[in-house]
């Protein structure tokens, strides 16, 4: 070390030590990380404070404009290791039967085989969530139905249910019915509002001028204000009513949930329009974004006036944001859980297998008895007698095991692995019955139409040797009960099916590797990092079974591109 530098440091140290404590520089033992603050995206059009932009939209209960009679399947990436699809089973006046079937063509390098990936593991990775879809209602129809003074409107029915609950206690039939109506109403607002926002943003995207976009935005804002105004009239009326405690609390929670949803709806829309404004010069687009932001600010101010614990601000700490997100999630679960259905799962062939196991034991025991009776004739030959008894017991034991395995294989081909009963616990109804099967299938046992869909993009049959695959099969037969008087008028039962492919990726290669190649034009050798991806091809169909024919669109196919890090994307194959 340089002598002069060392002396300078010693001099500085002596100066610090000899100085008074108050004059000494403080030593920072820990550096606090800078806290992330909310980012201001859009300012409201009027003299309002910046709009709050908390959380994602509060759940997607819409059906993306599919008609109730369609048999569409919507695929998406839920997260890096979960593939998700939504299946709609429309209700009819009579029992309706549907069959879902899918073949997953998995690369052999995943090492998925029957001995390492049994049925228990398959069903552990296949998760299903079932719920009712809300009755379809346009945003304009919803806004018109939020006037409590209009007979037979949604708000009129809510007022009627609340009046019937006056004077009753928590847990009574009328009190529970009023709470349930409030929760269903919140779900209908969410579904209709989100669908309306999608249409509005679609109009904005295709609008060639801000004047055309303004009509769609102003219509959306007007309908939202009309719907909120009608419902909040009931909230004000309830303050003078002697309602059960649970109805009063449910009314406040639904009010807060709808306000949060409308704030998120208009705030996220304002960001979209603001981004459009950045692409086009002029203040007209900024004014439209400000109009939407003003509506979001209005909702935040409304909750602040009502003293609801879900108001954000631009100086919110991470702890504040965490609290708002937690509150939003609690309200979402409270309202949307009214649509959830419970499925009770049991083994599909339990009693059949018990009967077959008993038959196997009886056959083996009958053999043992006959062999023992015949062996008694040789009691004079002790050694031979003992050998025959031991041999008959061993054969009887193995005969029982062989027969049990044979009966299991026989039952697997004719009976489901699991049977479900889908129940609506909120209303005490059985909604449907499901029979489910899964397992591995060899290429030689696949339907010709499935193989045709899989080989659609192959250049030559030799590709099956270059990219060998294992086929995992999954099938569900669903029988949906007919509509009943008094049941929620839902058009369809929706199943959210989630497949966890995380265990499948355990044996994949590193996602990035370095490769070298030569450029024939430039005459150089290049080095580049290549991504290692795998393709999981899924051939599937959903059909409705009738007495004469099966109605459906045939087999469809998607390609799921994955790496060791998880799912990269989904490519539809047409």
Buried (B, 14 or more C-beta within 10 A) or exposed (E): EEEEEEEEEEEEEEEEEEEEEEEEEEEEEEEEEEEEEBEEBBBBBEEBBBBBBBBEBBBBBBBEEBEBEBBBBBBEBBEBBBBBBBBBBBBBEEEBBBBBBBBBBBBEBBBBEEEEBEBEEBBEBBEBBBBBBBBBBEBBBBBBBBBBEEEEBBBBBBBBBBEBBBEBEBEBEBBBBBBBBBBBBBBBBBBBBBBBBBBBBEBBEEBEEBEEBBEBBEBBBEBBBBBBEBBBBBEEBBEEBEBBEBBBBBBBBBBBBBBBBBBBBBBBBBBBBBEBBEEEEEEBBBBBBBBBBBBBBBBBBBBEEBEBEBBBEEEBEEEBBEBBBEBBEEBBEBBBEBBBBEBEEEEBBEEBBEEBBEEBBEBBEEBBEEBBEEBEEBEEEEEEBEEBBEEBBEBBEEBBEEBBEEBBEEBBEEBBBBBBBBBBEBBEBEBBBBBBBBBBBEBEEBEEEBBEBBEEEEEEEEEEEEBEBBBBBBBBBBBBBEBEEEBBEBBBBBBBBBBBBBBBBEEBEEBEEEEEEEEEEEEEEEEEEEEEBBBBBBBBBBBBBEEEEEEBEEBBBBBBBBBBBBBBEBEEBE
